Amino acid sequence: MDYARLLSEIKMSSDDEVKMLARQYGIDLSISEIRALRPLVEEVSFHWIFTGVPEPFIQKVRKAIGNQKTEILFKKYLDTRK
């Protein structure tokens, strides 16, 4: 999964475009979930590649898209880091 591209698309694309892109990555996001994720994109740090994603951020994502989708998203993220 190309997370840099996904993050960029969330920031710059329409809700429908992001929904289609997320679906290509195997994550079905609603328009309201996409809108809830947009402000969180600004908090993402390049340093997390080395340090891991902090738990407070993960909790914000859980609040935005729910436990199940958060687990899927972060599992896919961890799988790409192997």
N, C-alpha and C positions, 0 to 999 in steps of 0.2 A: 504494500500500500504506500503510495506516495503522499505522505502526510503534509509535506510542504505545499504540494499542489492543492490538496483538500482544504488546508487552512486558507490558502490564497483564494480559492474559489468561494469559500464561505464568506470571506470579506468582500469580494468584488462582484459576485454573480447574483442574479435574481434568486428568489426563494425556489422557484421551480427548477432552475438550473442546478442549484445545490442539491435539491431533492433527487434529481436524476443522477448526479455524480455520486452521491452517497449510496444510492441503490447499486451503482456499478461496483462499489466497494463492498456490497453485501450488507449495508446498513440502511434500513428503511426509516427515514426521518420524516416527521410531519412538518408542515410549514411552521407551526408554533414552536416545535423543538428547534428548528433551524434558527428562528428568530431569538430563541433563548440562548443558543450557542454563540451567536454573533459577538456579543460583548466579551465573552470568555476568550475568544481568539486573540484579543489584544493582550491577554495575560500570559500567553504561551511564551516560553523562553527556550532559546537554543540550548541553554545549559542543561536542560532536562534530559538531553541525549546522554549526558554523562552522569547526572545525579539522580535521574528518575523523576517521574511526575509526582509532585507533592500531594499528599493526601487531601489537604484543603481544596486544591483545585479539582481533584477527582470528585469530591463531595459536591462541588458546584455543578459539575457535569451530570452527576446523578440527579440532582435537583432539576436540571434542565431537560434531560431525556429519559430519566428513569434508570432503575438498577439493571434491568436486563440489557438494554441497549448500551449502557455504559460498560458492562462486562464484555459485550461483544466488541465494542470499539477498542478497549484497552487490551483485550486478548489479541486482536489483530495487530495492534501496535507492538506488543511484546513479541509476537511471532515474527514480525519483520525485522526485529533487532537481533535475532538469533543468527 
